[in-house]
Amino acid sequence: MCPFIETIRVEQGVLLHIDYHNQRMNDTRSAFWPNAKPLDLNHFLLPPTAEGVMKCRVVYSDVIEEVSYTPYSIRPVRSLRIVCSDTINYTYKSTDREALNQLYEQRDTKDDVLIIKNGYITDTSIANVALFDGTHWFTPKHPLLEGTQRAQLLQKGIIQEKEIMLEELFSFSQMTIFNAMIPFQSLVLDVNSAFISY
C-alpha cells in the first residue's frame, strides 16, 4: 500500500486550515488502520517562519513518515483539455498518482485536464473546481478527492454541491480551480472562451 499525503499551505510560518487536514488524515487512517489512534498534525509540524508561501508536505501511513517544506508559487492554469475516465479512483490523497498522471499526459498543448467520470465533471489533475452561473458557485457533488479547502468553502456556504454533467459545462460563465495550496478564485477561467476544449 502506498503512503498517503497531506499538503498544507504555510503563510509567514502559519499553517492554514490545519483542522481540516487533521480531519482528513485521521479519516483516512481510520479507514485503513481502524485501531490507529488519532494524530494531531500540530504536534509534528514546525514550519519555517520565512516570508511568503511554503508548501508543507506530510507523508503518512498509520504513523507520520515524513515532513518537508518547500517554497511555493502557483503554476498558471489558463487552459484545460477535457478527458474522460470512468475507472479513475482517487478517494484518498495517496502518493500513488499514476492514474492521474496518465490523464494529465493527455493535456496536449493545454495546461491541465478537466476529468469527466461517467459523464459528470469531477476535478482537474491537481485541484477541485467550482463553476459560476452568474449568481452562485457550484462544485461537483462527487469530486475525485474531497479537498480540505472544498470542505471549508462548503461549510461556510461560499460554494454549493451540484451534480454537473459535461453537457452543462457551457451553461456556466466561469470556472475556478482551487486546492489547499491554491486559494479560491485565484485561478479563474472563462468557460465560454477557447480555454476549455475537447
Residue, then its C-alpha position, 0 to 999 in steps of 0.5 A: m500500500c502506498p503512503f498517503i499525503e497531506t499538503i498544507r499551505v504555510e503563510q509567514g510560518v502559519l499553517l492554514h486550515i490545519d483542522y481540516h487536514n487533521q480531519r482528513m488524515n485521521d479519516t483516512r487512517s481510520a479507514f485503513w488502520p481502524n485501531a490507529k489512534p488519532l494524530d494531531l498534525n500540530h504536534f509534528l509540524l514546525p514550519p519555517t517562519a520565512e516570508g511568503v508561501m511554503k508548501c508543507r508536505v506530510v507523508y503518512s501511513d498509520v504513523i507520520e513518515e515524513v515532513s518537508y517544506t518547500p517554497y511555493s508559487i502557483r503554476p498558471v492554469r489558463s487552459l484545460r483539455i477535457v478527458c474522460s475516465d470512468t475507472i479513475n479512483y482517487t478517494y484518498k490523497s495517496t502518493d500513488r498518482e499514476a492514474l492521474n498522471q496518465l490523464y494529465e499526459q493527455r493535456d496536449t498543448k493545454d495546461d491541465v485536464l478537466i476529468i469527466k467520470n461517467g459523464y459528470i465533471t469531477d476535478t482537474s489533475i491537481a485541484n477541485v473546481a467550482l463553476f459560476d452561473g452568474t449568481h452562485w458557485f457550484t462544485p461537483k457533488h462527487p469530486l475525485l478527492e474531497g479537498t480540505q479547502r472544498a470542505q471549508l468553502l462548503q461549510k461556510g456556504i461560499i460554494q454549493e454541491k451540484e451534480i454537473m454533467l459535461e453537457e452543462l459545462f457551457s451553461f456556466s460563465q466561469m470556472t475556478i480551480f482551487n486546492a489547499m495550496i491554491p486559494f479560491q478564485s485565484l485561478v479563474l477561467d472563462v468557460n465560454s472562451a477557447f480555454i476549455s476544449y475537447 
